[in-house]
Amino acid sequence: MNSTPGPFSRQGDLLPRSKRPTILLAQDHRLVHLTDTLDWSELEQRAQQVRAQKLKNAAGRPPHLRASLGAMLLMATRKLTYREAEDLIRYYAPARYLCGLTETQWTPDFTTIQDFTQLMGEEGIKLINQYVVQMAVKQKLADPRTAVADTTAQEAAIPYPNEMGLMTGFLTSVASAARKVGRGLKGFVEQTAARFKAARQKAREYRLFAKTKESKDRVMGQMASIVEKLNENLEEALGAPAAQQAKLRKYGIVAKSKLVQLRETMSKLLPQIRYWIRTGYVASGKIISLHIPQLYSIVRGKAGKTVEFGLSWGITRLSGGYLLATLAQDRHELQDTKFALRAVKDHTTLFGEAPLAYAYDRGGYSAQNVSDLKELGVKEVGLAPRGRTQWSVSGAVRDRLVRERAMVEAGIGTIKSSRYGFNRPSARSASMMGACGQRAVLGFNATKLVRELAGRKEMTLSG
């Protein structure tokens, strides 16, 4: 009987297997083709431009820009977590080739990839996306002479906002963060224990026993009073000498900053909750998330989803299908009537001239907008009119612009799919939501670019 060399092997190898496999990368692999297509020197130059604007000086180790850009593109072409991206780059040969790491054993860890994404931000990734679109125009895959635009909402990964849920979430977050701060807030935790218990009882009463509107409003008002007292206690505790003099490290510093942010947010939210109880109407500028207070509600009027909670975006589609994305800085910046003009101005800045033909739905229509677009250089203005107003274009031109306008919805639907992850990204701040949204558009354009370039060579991509 043969002796077994290990607990799971019936017969061992005569020589140990090598743990450094040698494989040949397929030329038709999607990531390989993407790596060979892009001008990495140009991408590094754009990334360095963003770094120079955000960093105070060039002190520290030189950045691994080539590898970090490859990791960002890998996450753009398929929805991944940062840990999954690290794992793929470490063990998946096409991903290592994309990051320029086939001649080294070094691999960026998940924190390095996340830090680089945060450093680039929405504006930095937008620069990379513009390069990809400009390359498509240069290769005659996109035509900037025809453009269409629309607005859309990027939903945030937050629960449905309601007053009791927000107050309960505040209690949970404060209790968790206060324990991590340590001795600096020990007195606050001990003195407010009874109020935390009373608040939890009110939350239970609201969910289980308050069945009418009057009873719900009464319990909600009582809960708001308790939360208001707790918020005042938290403000006093954060300003106390013990909290100011406490030496905090690592998670303690983060927890204290979180408590300061929660207190400020709840101070703004409580008057809005009382306004709702008193009038039954939602206050203007209502806060819908304690952790990302920059989010807002967006009324879409869709069947089954009248309101979406997140951020507003403007999407411009060139003829050929490539997309350019613009993030609204506030809820009023990219309204349809404003973005109908903004899209053409941004287009002119990027390509040097306005599109000859431009279309938008009826949300962007006004006689003034039609006049302003013609002044900007648009020859064929295809704003869908409201009511019985006549189109400013007709015949075959109108039909072509209507078809182009309908196709922007397909592009928006694609970036919102599970492959690119535009909607509900795993982000904990509005700035990172912007970066994730722009990264999804970059992935859509990069994938489309390499597929169409391969199609010219009659090559079917794999991977």
CORFENCOR-V759928 format. One record per helix or strand of 2 or more residues. SS is the DSSP state (H for helix, E for strand). FROM is the first residue (numbers start at 1). LEN is the number of residues. If there is no record, write none. Layout:
ss: {SS/SS}
from: {FROM/FROM}
len: {LEN/LEN}
This chain:
ss: {H/H/H/H/H/H/E/H/H/H/H/H/H/E/E/E/H/E/H/H/E/H/H}
from: {30/40/65/82/93/110/143/163/183/193/213/241/251/296/305/323/336/357/362/367/380/395/430}
len: {8/15/13/10/6/29/13/19/9/16/27/5/29/7/15/5/16/4/3/10/4/21/27}
